[in-house]
Each structure stands twice: as structure tokens, then as C-alpha cells.
Amino acid sequence: MVSDITTQTTFSYSSRAKNAVDQPISYLMTLALTQPELISLAAGFVDYQTLPGADTDTLMHQILSDPAAAQAALQYGRTQGLTELRQEAYKHLAKCDGLSPDQFPGCPDCVALTTGSQQMLHLLADLLVDPGDIVITAWPSYFVYTGALSIFGATVRSVDLDEDGIIPEKLDALLAQIAQEGNLHRVKMLYTCTHHQNPTGITLSAERRPQLLDIVKKYSTDHRILLLEDNAYRELTYQGDAPVSIKSFDTDNEFVALLHTYSKPFAPGLKTGYGLLPADLCDKAMMLKDGRDFGSANLSQHLLLQAVLKGAFEQQVKTLCKAYTKKRDAMLEALDEHLGDFLPEQTHWTHPTGGLYVWLTLPESIDTSRHGPLFKRAVELGMLYVPGDYCYPADPTRTVPKNQIRLSFGVPTEQQNRDGVKLLAQAIKDVAGT
């Protein structure tokens, strides 16, 4: 009988399916949804209250009420994406770095639109990484991507951060060690989030940006190592001037893939990201994308084009930066009020100039992991955070610390940020017995 067969046999999964791991953030999202009374400082979502509903409604009506525009938007698009939006994206990248398009590396033909920047991250890993190959990341790093690298069988090696981002000397030393071990041919990528990094909020300093590129070039002896520059939070800079991209130093468009998104600075529901890639890499990436979806959502791209051309995108960025400044300040003020005198030699946190995250470090004696006493106590008191150990890649040569926390201030109100930090501080003091 069919039912007997299905209970006794399983599918023969591919090696990539077997390597897939459950993303730890999904548990936290489930907890937040099933216990809505919790103040969640965990999820890195954008502010619900500032989502551009009215502008989106107006732009969509304008598109769909024009028969020609509606037909173009509702039809299939190109695999590489809407030409006019790719052109605008390229101009935007140049403008972010204070350059004109004719001064910026690459060209619009090297820009590809994807289903969120996450799809581009996966495409590039699929293109370059075989089982056993090495991807270098920061320590800590964006854990959704480092977790996904396990699907490709990658070995992740990591480089320490300080307040100025990845330490170039540490990167050089790691690559030299890998070369000495005879494994340089296996190094395929350096992945770094250069502005307001997820999870720490740290921005790579201006001085270190060309240094990282020079190091990647130095060790690209028998193949090019890709420097994957994730700029998901670039537009969300609300204090000081953001340094120029590493891509701006890649004058021949050979080594750096620069990824941006419309999710964080406009609306994640449109699920559209884009990347400026070396020309040969872009061609190969589009061959892969052809076999997957023949192009990301065309309607979203037409809407975003109008948002850019009519100023709605720029206005949304200003709205978000204003809102996030207040929320960040509320969180930092609450941390200073409630934890400023708690073992100050061992307790500290980052002060981001943009983005959505604050990185809190506690004494090593306090276990912040999901199964530790602090997480349990925090939930009991009514708040949720991301355990810092989630944010460290599975580097086989390193031991993951368990005394750190990622806090996200984007979704909660200013008062909820204050209240959430107050509850967290109480949980910390309860666990520490002070």
C-alpha cells in the first residue's frame, strides 16, 4: 500500500539539503508572534509606523491607471531587471560616494536586480563556493548569511572586529596562514557589511576600506578572491558622514561586488535588492538566475522606479533616519541609565551612527545564550533579545563567546526601547545576584 511505503521510506536528499541548518532567528520570531506582549528588541525589521503606504498607493495607482504602464509592469521582465531602475541604481551608488556616474567603477550593465539582496548573496555563493572552500567573514557577522553558507559546504574563517571594523592586519595574517597551509586556492570570498554592521552597528573606517581591498588583491594569486561588500544599511546613516564604499576603490570593477537593497531604506515587502558586480561575474550570476526565476518581481521594480524618479524614495530615507535617530537615542540613554554603573570595566555597548543595531557586551560570567539563565529571565520579565552567540560563524578554529547580545531598536517605539532595556537590565542584575 502507498501509505506503508511512505511511512517506511524517505526522500534521498541532496548534499546541499543535508547541509541546510535551521536559522536560529526563526525561533525568536515564533516566540515574538506567539507572545505579542513581549517587548522584542530582537527582530531586525523596519519601523512599521514609517512604511510608505500612502506613497506606494499613489504610485501604484498611477502605474495601473495608465494602460501602457500597467501592461509593462504586469508582464514578465528581464532576468537582470528593469533597465531604467538599474540605471537609477547605478547613479545612486555613485551619488552615495560623492561621485558622478562616469567616475564610478562599472556601469549599469553590471547592475542586477534580485529578490532582495539575500538572493544575490546566495547566487554569488552558488557561483563560487564548492564544498570545502573558504569564506572569510567578520567575527561576529550577519548570521543569516553565514548560516546559509553551510548549505554550500563552505568552511567559514573569521577576522576580529574593533570599533573601526575588520582589522586589516588580522585579515592579512589569516590569509598568510591559509596560504602557508596550502589552502589559498580554496579561499573564494571575503564577506563584510561595511556600514552599520549587522549585528554590531559598527562602520568600517574610511582608512581601512582600501586596505581590505589591497589585501584581497595581494592574495588573489591564482584566482580572484571576491570582496563581497554588503551595504544593506548604507542609506540609514543619521550621524556624521558615511565613508565611501570599498567599491569606489575597485576602479577596474574586478574584485568587489557591492550589494544594496530597497528593503531597509524603502519597503521590505517589495523584496527587491541589487548588486554592482564585476562584468564576468554578473554574466554568470544571470545565467544562474535564469534557471531559477527568469527575473524578480517586475511590478515591484516598476513601482520602485517611480518612487526614485518622483522623490518618494529619497523622502522615505529622510523619514526613516529621523525616526531611527530618536529610537537609537532612547535605547542608548536607557542603557546608560540602567547599566551604566553595572560592572563598567566589563559591560559596554556600541554607539552606532546608523542602521538598526546595538551590540551589548556583558561580563563573561553572564551566559546570554538562548538556553542560559539570562534569556529565560528576560522572557519571564517580558522582553526578548538576540543571543550574541547566534551571530558568530561556525569557524572551526574559534570558540564562540556567550556573553553578548544584539539589540534592535527599529520596530519598538521610543518608550518600548526604554522599557525593554530596563527589563533587560533587571534580568541581568537578577542573574548576577546584584
C-alpha positions, -999 to +999 in steps of 0.1 A: +000+000+000+011+036-006+007+046+030+030+017+041+057+029+016+056+065+028+060+055+064+090+033+058+110+054+033+124+089+030+134+111+001+171+108-009+182+144-002+210+162-020+241+170-001+231+207+000+197+198+015+215+177+041+238+206+049+209+231+054+205+243+090+176+258+108+181+295+112+180+303+150+162+336+144+131+317+134+126+305+170+128+341+182+103+353+156+079+325+166+083+335+202+076+371+194+045+362+174+031+337+199+037+361+229+029+395+215+030+410+250+068+407+249+088+438+241+110+425+213+144+441+208+153+411+186+139+412+151+157+435+126+125+446+109+119+481+098+097+506+116+060+496+109+048+532+115+070+547+088+063+522+060+054+543+029+018+531+025+003+564+011+032+569-014+030+533-025-008+536-030-004+567-051+025+553-072+007+520-078-025+538-089-005+559-113+011+529-129-020+507-131-043+535-143-021+540-174-028+511-198+007+511-213+025+514-179+002+487-165+010+463-193+047+469-189+046+464-151+024+433-151+042+415-179+074+394-174+106+414-171+142+408-179+162+384-158+187+412-150+159+435-141+143+467-153+168+487-174+157+521-162+158+510-125+193+495-129+204+528-144+190+547-115+205+523-090+240+528-105+236+566-103+225+562-067+256+541-058+279+568-074+260+596-056+263+578-022+301+581-027+300+617-039+309+607-074+293+612-108+284+580-128+313+585-151+337+584-121+323+553-105+335+518-112+315+495-135+284+506-154+246+500-153+251+468-174+269+454-144+240+460-121+215+432-115+182+433-096+173+404-073+146+392-050+161+410-020+199+413-016+197+379+001+191+362-033+223+379-047+242+366-017+230+331-025+237+334-062+273+345-055+279+317-031+264+292-056+287+306-083+320+305-063+318+280-034+323+243-036+323+221-006+354+227+015+360+262+000+367+290+024+347+322+030+361+348+054+338+369+075+340+393+104+338+379+140+308+384+146+289+387+113+255+386+097+244+352+109+216+346+084+242+345+056+270+327+075+244+301+084+233+298+048+269+292+037+266+258+054+243+247+025+272+252+001+296+232+023+317+263+029+343+265+057+339+299+074+370+316+088+367+348+107+386+380+114+383+401+146+365+435+147+372+465+168+354+499+169+367+506+134+356+473+118+376+444+105+412+447+115+433+446+083+464+431+100+443+403+113+429+396+078+464+396+063+476+372+090+447+348+084+453+347+046+490+343+051+483+313+075+459+298+050+485+302+022+511+285+044+487+256+049+485+252+011+448+262+011+448+297-005+433+282-037+402+274-016+396+310-004+367+323-025+353+353-007+357+379+020+322+390+032+318+422+051+290+445+060+307+479+057+281+504+071+264+499+105+271+462+105+245+436+115+249+427+144+273+452+160+263+485+144+300+491+137+310+510+105+343+501+088+365+531+090+375+551+059+412+543+063+406+505+064+385+503+032+412+505+006+434+484+029+410+455+028+408+456-010+446+457-013+449+426+009+424+408-012+443+417-043+476+406-027+463+371-021+445+367-054+474+348-069+458+321-089+422+333-089+404+365-079+391+364-044+357+382-043+353+410-018+316+409-011+305+443+003+271+442+018+257+477+021+222+470+033+222+498+058+242+524+038+213+549+034+203+546+071+232+569+082+219+595+106+250+608+123+281+621+105+292+613+070+293+577+059+327+566+044+327+558+007+323+522-004+351+498-009+338+495-044+348+531-052+385+519-049+379+490-073+384+512-103+386+484-129+355+467-115+373+434-109+373+424-072+343+439-054+306+430-055+286+459-039+252+449-027+224+473-018+187+468-011+154+487-013+141+468+017+158+487+046+155+523+031+121+519+015+099+489+020+109+452+025+076+440+012+087+449-023+115+424-018+140+440-042+177+443-039+205+450-063+242+444-068+270+460-089+293+431-099+324+426-119+312+421-155+321+384-159+306+376-125+274+394-134+271+374-166+275+341-148+251+352-120+224+359-145+228+325-161+221+310-127+192+333-121+177+324-155+173+289-143+156+299-111+131+327-118+137+344-151+137+377-132+125+391-099+090+407-094+086+431-123+058+451-107+079+459-077+107+472-100+083+495-119+069+508-086+104+514-072+115+532-104+086+557-099+095+561-062+130+570-072+121+593-101+094+612-081+113+616-049+094+592-027+125+571-021+146+600-010+119+613+012+114+579+028+151+577+037+148+611+054+117+599+073+134+567+085+166+584+095+147+609+117+127+581+133+156+558+139+177+586+154+151+590+182+148+553+187+186+547+189+189+576+213+162+562+235+180+528+236+214+543+243+200+566+270+183+536+287+214+515+286+234+543+302+207+548+328+202+512+338+235+496+330+260+525+332+271+515+367+269+477+363+305+464+363+316+492+340+350+476+333+333+446+318+300+460+304+299+481+273+280+486+241+284+501+207+271+536+197+261+532+160+259+561+137+231+544+116+214+511+110+193+493+134+216+476+160+234+480+193+259+453+204+260+448+242+289+430+259+285+417+295+309+401+319+320+367+308+303+351+338+268+360+324+256+335+299+234+353+273+227+322+252+192+310+244+195+282+270+212+303+296+195+318+327+195+353+314+174+346+283+149+327+304+147+355+330+144+382+303+114+364+287+098+360+322+101+397+327+086+405+293+114+412+268+133+394+240+168+398+226+191+380+201+217+360+219+251+371+207+264+336+201+239+333+172+259+360+154+292+341+153+300+319+123+310+283+128+347+289+125+363+255+134+393+272+149+375+295+173+353+293+205+321+313+204+317+338+233+284+336+252+283+370+270+269+393+242+236+405+230+223+420+198+196+447+204+175+461+176+157+494+181+139+496+147+105+482+154+098+492+191+086+527+199+109+550+218+092+541+251+093+504+243+130+507+237+134+523+271+112+498+288+128+468+270+163+479+281+150+485+317+136+449+318+168+435+303+189+453+329+167+439+357+171+404+343+209+409+341+211+421+377+188+392+389+210+366+372+242+383+385+227+385+420+233+422+424 
